[in-house]
Amino acid sequence: MNPKPNHKLTEGHKMWLTVMSVFAVYATIFILFEDYDRKFLMPFDEVSDWHLLLFSLAVMAVLAFLLFRYARRMDERISREQAEKENRMRRELTQNIAHELKTPVASILGYTETILDNPAISDDMSRQFIVRTHSQAQRLTALLQDISTLNKMDYAPDLLKMERVDVSALFADIVQETALAIDARQMTLRNYLPQDIIVQGNPSLLYSIFRNLVDNAVSYAGRGSVVEVSAVEQPHHWQFTFKDNGIGIPAEHQPRIFERFYRIDKGRSRDMGGTGLGLAIVKNAVLLHGGNITISNAEPSGLKFEFTLSKKSQAQ
């Protein structure tokens, strides 16, 4: 599929058109209505009027040329700055990915080398190392899947299939899938979503939004906490609220919580098995579905996510 052509005006072109439009309007008014007492448009009777018109046109042409050159240079500078910013972000992302991959790979190598280098190792110890290796392999698989999901949203959103999705049924499935983890932490998940919430979107990404929010609450809200999910219908979108009464997040961390690989407590996050990409996927998926998402501390305690999903697809 060929990418759609981008007809959006650059900042330089916007500036150039704005200045030239203002100058053209001013010059026209000044020339045609040079006498403020004149009430009607009248033909030029004097040679000086024609001279003034030609002079204004010449000034306008020179100004247009100079402004066009300046606008082009401004666009080039903006383009360079954006390219530098994107390159810096790619380097940081690459470093973060390498760092995140390093831990499970090193663990897998360590466990397997221990088994290979010690033929006399007991069956119980061997099985224990195999279980740990499998756990690290699962973590590595989850990380690669999350990276793949983000790459699809970043570089190929037009290739994502959009269809009619029943969000109510989708979340009911998630409630069943996470029931054991919820019970293990003595938590309560209250589903207040109305029936038949229908949006046009990508089923996999919509699933990722709600599943990642549930997993995040299970991992960090705290034992015995209560999670509530509700929604209100608006003319063109659904407004969702996802909150818990857990420990919350300090206000200074909230602006960065959706950044890729951002962790409040790096050691604890890895121990919980998170990839550091869950909330980044949530935000990008919400934006792809024509919505917005915010985070705040709930009252009297806990964390609250509020987000919208457009009823119609935004990526088609």
N, C-alpha and C positions, 0 to 999 in steps of 0.2 A: 504494500500500500504506500503510495507516494504521500509525503507530508503535505499538508494544506499550505498554500502560499500565504505568507504573512504580509498583509497590506497595511499594517499598523504604522502610523506616522512616527518617526523618531522624534526625540526631544528637540533636536536641532531644526528639523522641518517645522515642527509646531511653532517654535520661536520665530522662525523666518516668516511663516504665513501670518502669524499674529501681528508682527511689527509692520509688515508690508500692507496688511489690510487696514490697520489703523492709519498708516501714512496715506494710503490711497483715499480713504474716506475724508481725512483732513484736507488733503490737496484738492479734492473735488469740491468740497464745501467752500474752501478758501477762494478757488478760482471762479466758480460759478456764482457765488454769493459774496463777492469781495466787498460790496457795499452792503453794510448791515441793514440799510433801509430798504434794500431791494426785496420785494415780496414775491416776485415771479422769476422763473428762469427765462433769461433773455439772451439772444445771440450776442457774440462779441462784436462791438462796434469800433473798438480802438485797436491799433496795432500792438500796443503795450499788453493788451489782454492775451493776444496770441504769443507774444514773447514770454509772458509769465507762464503760459501753459507749457510751451516748449522747455523752458528752464525747469519747471517742476517735473516734467517727464524725464529730463536728463538727470536731475538730482535723484529721482526715484530709481532710475536704471542703475546709477552708480551705487546707491545705497543697497539696492537689491543684490548687486554683484558682491559687494563687501560683506553683507550679512549672510549671503549664501556660503561664501568661503568660511566665514566664522562658524556658521551652523554645521558645515561639514566637518570642520576640525573639532567642534564640540562633540559631535556624534562619534568621531574616531576616538576621542579621549574617553568618552563614556564606555565605548565598546572595549577599549583596552582595560579600563578599570574593572569592567564586568568580567572580562576574560581572566584577569589576574585574580579576582576574587574567586571565580569558579575553579581555577587551577589550585589556589590555596585550599579551597574546601575539598577538592579531590585528593590532594596530598594528605590532608588531615584525615579524610575518610579512609584512604588507603592504609595509613598508619594505624588507625583505630581497628580496621578489619584485621590487619596483620597481627596486632596485639591480641585481639579477641580469639583469633584462630590459633595463636601460639599456645595458649593454655590447654585446650582439649587435645591438640595434636601431641604436645609434650607428655601429657598424661597417658595417652594411648600408647605412645612409644615406650614410656617408662614401664607400664604394666606388662606389655607384650615382651619387652626385652628381659624383664625379670623372670617371666615364665620360661622363655627360651634359654636363658643363661643358667637356669637352675632346674635341670631335669628331675632332680629328686624332690622337688617341691610337693607338698602334700596336696591331695585332691581338694580339700577344703580351702586352702590358701589359693590354689589355682583358680577355683571357681570364684572366689572373692575378687581376684584380680580381673577375671573375665567379666564379671558383673560391673565392676568399675569401668572397664574399658567400653562396655556396651553403653553405659550411662554417658560417658564422654563422647562417644560416637553419636548418640542421640542429640546431645547438645550441639555438636558440630553440624549435624543435619539441620537442626532448627535454625541455627545461625545462617547457614547457606540459603535456606528457604526464605528467611526474612530479607536477606540481601537481594535475592532474586525478586521478591515482591516489590521492594522499593525501586529497584531498577526498572521494572515494568511500568510503574507509575511515573517515574521520572522521564523515561526515554521512549516509551511506546504506549501512551495512554489510549491512543486511537485503536490499538489492537485488542483492548480489553472488551470482552463481550458484555453488552448491557441487555438486561432482560427484566421482566416483571418478577419482583422478589417479595415474598411474604415475610416481613421482618418479624412479625409475631411468632410465626412457626419456627423461623430460624433461631430466635432467642430461646424458644422452648426446648429446642434440641440442645442448645448450649447448657441450659439449666440441668438437663439430664446428664450430659457429658461430664460436667464439673461437680456433680453431686457428691462423689466420694471425696474429692479434695475439700469441698465445703464442709462436709461432716467431719473429716479428719482434723480440721482446725476449729471445730465447734462453732462454725459461722452460720449465719442465716441469710439466704438470698430471697428477697421478696420481689416477685415479678408483678408489677402494676401496669404492664403494657396492655393497651386495649387490643381486642381481636382485629385481625385483618388490616394491619399496617402494611400498605402496599407502596413500594417505591420502585422506580426504574433504575436498576443499577447492576453492578457486578456482584454475583452471589458470593464469590470467594472473598472479595474485599469487605463486603458488608459483614460477613462472618468474622473476618479478622478484627473489625472494629469492636464488636461486642465481646468476642472471645478474649482479646487482649485486655480489655477493661476488666473483665471478670478475673482473668489470671493475675492482673496487677493487684486487684483488691485481695485476692486469696493470698498472694505473696507478701503484701506489705501492710494491709489494713490492721492486722493483728488478730490473735486468737479470740474467738467469742464475739467478733464484730458483726454488725448487720449491714447488708448491702441492699439498696433499694434502686429499682430501675422503673422509670415512668416515662410517659410521652404525652404530648398535647398536639393535636392537629391544628395546623394553620392553613390558610388558603393554598399556598404553593409548597409547603414543606412540613415536615414533622419536627417538633422540638423535643429532644430527649434530655432527661436528667438521670445521671448515674452517680449515686453518692453512697458513702459509707460513714460509719461513726467511729472509725479507727483512729490511728495516731496522726493522720494528716501529713502534710509536707510544709516545712518552714517557708515563709513567704519569699525569701531570697532565692529559693530554688525553683519556684513555680514558673518564672519566665523561660527557663531553659529545659523544662521537664520533657518537652517534645523533641529536643535535639537528639540526633542519632548518637548512640553510645554514651549519652549523658547519664551518669549514675550519682545519686546522692551519697550512697555508701557502697563503694566499688566491691569490697570484699563480701558484704552481705548479699549484694545483688547477684554475684556469681554463685554464691552458695545456694541461692534460691533457684538457680538454673535459668535465669533470664538471659536473653541475648543482648539487651540494651537497645533493641530496635522496636519493641512492641508499641510504645506510645508514639514513636515517629511514624510507624505504619498507620496507627489510628488517625493521626492528624492529616497525613497525606491522603488517606482514603476518604476522610470526611470532605476535604477540599475537592477531591475529584468528583464527589457526588453533590457538588454545588452547595456545600454547607460550611459552617464555621464551628470551631470548638474552643471552649475556654475552661480554665481550671481555677478553682478557688477552695478555700477552707470552708467546710460545712459547719453549721452551728448546732450544738455547742462544740463538737469535735468531729474530726474526720475530713474527708476530701470529697469534692463535688466536681464532676465533669458535666458541662452542658454543651450540647452540640445539636446541629440541625442537619437534616438530610432532605434534599430536594425530592419532590415527588416525581419529577421528570429527569431524565438523564442529562448530564452536563457534558459528557465526554464523547457524544456521538457527533 
